[in-house]
Amino acid sequence: MKVLVLNCGSSSIKYKLLDMESNLELGSGAVEKIGMKGSFLKHTRADGVKVMLKGEILEHQIGIEYILGILTSEKHGCIKSLEEIGGVGHRVVHGAEKFNTSVLITDEVIQKLVECIDIAPLHNPPNLAGIRAISELLPTMPQVGVFDTAFHQTMPDYAYMYGIPYTLYSKYGIRRYGFHGTSHRYVSKRAAEFLGLDYHNSRIITAHIGNGVSVTAIENGKSVDTSMGFTPIEGPMMGTRSGDVDLGVVTFLMEKEMIGASAVSTLFNKHSGMLGVSGVSSDMRDIEKAVKEGNDRARLARHMYVYRLRKYIGAFAAAMGGVDAIVFTGGIGENHVFTRKYICEGLGFMGVKIDCDLNAASQGIAVKLSTEDSQVYVAVIPTDEEFMIASDTIEILKNRN
């Protein structure tokens, strides 16, 4: 079966068409700058041929029309007819407590997603726009929603609750939800296979490290704690997000700078993290270049970034009473030698030892970094959220029939 995977953001749509029978990626790409000047679609076929189409893409349905058009294009496409697509899998960011697994999209599911908008106002509306666009353009096409938050619904209450009046949890659902769940689920399962561990009898810490950062403790195949919380801002410092910060700082700045909720949210989500500290960039490659040029603020930003990651990994090892494997993934986790080296050097007290030559050579491939005498496995596993979404889509459609 061929599955189209869609990841709809506020101004972009990322997509992949996967043939799950042959385990091949037939085509992928993204629509960028939706609703803005200069919007375009960039598409890559499995043979590496790339094409860019510019156009006036005012909203998500037009963007998806472009995607369906390029996939069936005689010159650039990878299928002859849309009838070859057996289902569409959607990345949905927030399922709150309503969804603890992937689901077939129905009118009832759509209504529940609408009810989640209050706690995910930036993410769920474009996710819904993608679902509605497919319903309009391909009304008989089955659709599946795969939730970033679902994997973390196994956390115990003492891990997901905040120390605020319980009535606020009851009234508004304020609690830790966690994100990147599809990535953490994929890499933890893949790591167990790769390292020869029993997934359902293991303690694995996965570190999804990129512009967004989250760390998850996975015990016997279930998420028992994660660093992101009610929103994706909680946890280690990130590219533009502050990560953990004293709430007193938020109220202090609102008073001193005379700014409201929207402005302070933008400050801590868009202008903080490595960008805010370094004054250079949110991109680790730019930070590294600045460090080599002697930029002290860039050095500080990099140190804060990796130090806080190390703290979370150590804390989650303590929470599970030990750890069998530490797994790095995400753009920085898969490719940045210094980040992995710094984190692992600080975990020597847990018996973590890595092969520095392997670490230095490892970029973007699955590899075991730990030495034979290390008491904890350390590995790099490239994430593949699209494959996970497509797999869930097929599983749900098979069970439906």
C-alpha positions, 0 to 999 in steps of 0.5 A, spaced: 500 500 500 502 507 498 501 512 504 501 519 503 504 522 510 502 530 511 505 534 516 501 541 516 504 547 519 502 554 520 505 556 513 508 550 510 506 542 508 511 537 509 509 530 505 512 524 503 509 518 499 511 511 501 510 504 498 510 500 504 510 494 501 517 495 498 519 500 503 521 505 498 520 513 499 517 514 492 517 522 493 517 527 498 517 535 499 514 541 502 510 547 500 513 553 503 510 560 505 503 558 505 499 565 505 505 569 503 509 572 497 513 567 494 510 561 496 512 555 492 513 547 492 519 543 492 519 536 490 524 530 490 523 524 487 526 517 489 531 518 483 533 524 486 530 529 481 528 535 484 523 540 482 521 547 484 514 550 483 512 557 484 505 560 485 500 563 489 498 558 495 494 562 499 491 556 504 492 549 505 487 546 500 491 549 495 497 547 497 495 540 497 492 541 490 499 542 488 502 536 492 497 531 489 498 535 482 506 534 482 505 526 485 501 525 479 505 529 474 507 526 467 514 529 468 515 529 475 511 525 478 511 518 482 504 515 481 500 515 475 493 516 479 491 518 486 487 511 486 494 508 487 494 512 494 491 507 499 490 512 505 493 519 508 496 519 515 497 526 518 501 528 523 497 531 529 501 535 534 496 535 540 491 530 542 490 532 549 488 526 554 483 524 548 487 520 544 492 515 547 493 512 540 493 513 532 486 513 530 482 513 523 479 520 522 472 521 523 467 526 524 467 525 531 475 525 531 475 532 528 470 535 533 475 532 539 481 535 535 477 542 535 476 541 542 483 541 543 485 547 539 485 551 546 491 548 548 494 547 541 492 554 538 498 554 533 498 547 531 492 543 531 488 548 526 493 547 520 493 540 522 485 540 521 486 544 515 490 538 512 485 533 514 479 538 511 483 539 505 483 531 503 476 530 505 474 536 500 479 533 494 479 526 496 472 525 499 473 517 499 480 517 501 481 514 508 485 518 513 489 517 520 491 521 525 498 520 529 499 524 535 505 527 537 502 527 544 499 520 544 506 516 546 506 520 552 499 518 555 502 512 559 506 517 564 504 516 571 500 522 574 506 524 579 510 525 572 505 529 568 502 533 574 504 540 575 504 543 583 498 547 581 491 547 584 488 540 582 482 544 580 486 548 574 487 541 571 480 539 572 478 545 569 483 546 563 487 540 562 493 543 565 498 538 565 505 535 562 503 532 555 510 531 552 511 532 544 515 528 539 512 522 541 512 519 534 519 520 534 521 517 541 517 511 539 520 510 533 527 511 535 526 507 542 523 501 538 529 501 532 534 502 538 532 496 541 532 492 535 539 494 533 542 493 540 539 486 541 535 489 547 528 486 549 523 492 548 518 490 553 524 489 558 528 495 558 530 502 560 531 507 554 532 514 554 531 517 547 534 524 546 531 528 540 536 534 539 535 539 534 532 546 534 526 543 538 529 538 544 526 533 548 528 527 552 524 521 554 524 516 559 522 509 556 521 503 561 519 497 558 516 500 552 512 505 555 514 513 556 514 514 563 517 521 563 518 526 558 521 533 558 516 537 554 510 539 558 504 543 557 507 546 551 513 544 547 517 550 551 519 546 557 525 542 558 532 543 556 534 550 552 533 549 544 534 553 538 529 559 539 525 556 546 528 558 553 526 551 556 525 551 563 525 558 566 523 560 573 516 563 572 517 569 576 522 571 570 516 571 566 511 575 570 517 580 572 519 581 565 511 582 563 511 588 568 518 591 567 517 591 559 510 592 560 508 586 555 502 582 555 501 574 554 502 574 546 509 578 546 512 574 552 510 568 549 513 570 542 519 572 547 520 565 550 518 561 544 522 565 538 527 569 541 530 565 546 534 559 547 541 559 543 539 565 538 537 569 544 543 567 548 548 567 543 545 573 539 548 569 533 543 564 530 539 558 532 543 553 528 548 549 531 552 550 525 552 557 525 554 557 533 560 552 532 563 557 527 562 563 532 565 559 537 571 557 533 572 565 531 572 566 539 565 568 540 564 568 548 556 568 547 556 563 542 560 558 547 556 560 552 550 558 548 553 551 546 555 550 553 548 551 556 545 547 551 549 541 552 549 541 559 542 542 560 541 536 556 546 532 560 542 534 566 535 531 563 538 524 561 541 524 568 535 525 572 531 520 567 536 515 569 535 516 576 527 516 575 528 509 572 533 506 577 538 506 571 538 505 564 540 500 559 541 505 553 541 512 551 539 514 544 541 520 540 536 522 534 534 529 531 538 533 526 543 535 532 543 528 535 544 525 529 550 529 526 553 533 532 559 530 534 561 535 540 554 534 543 554 527 544 561 527 546 560 532 552 553 529 554 557 522 554 563 524 558 559 527 563 555 520 564 561 516 566 559 515 573 553 511 570 558 507 567 557 510 560 563 510 555 563 511 548 568 510 542 571 517 540 573 515 533 566 512 532 563 518 535 567 523 530 565 519 524 558 518 525 553 523 522 546 521 520 547 513 520 545 508 525 551 506 529 553 504 536 557 508 540 558 505 546 565 501 547 564 493 549 566 495 557 561 500 557 555 499 562 550 503 558 549 502 550 549 509 547 547 509 540 545 514 534 538 512 531 536 517 525 529 518 526 523 516 521 517 519 523 514 519 516 515 511 516 511 511 523 505 515 521 505 510 515 505 504 519 500 506 523 496 508 517 496 501 514 495 498 521 489 502 522 486 501 515 487 493 515 484 492 522 478 497 519 477 492 513 
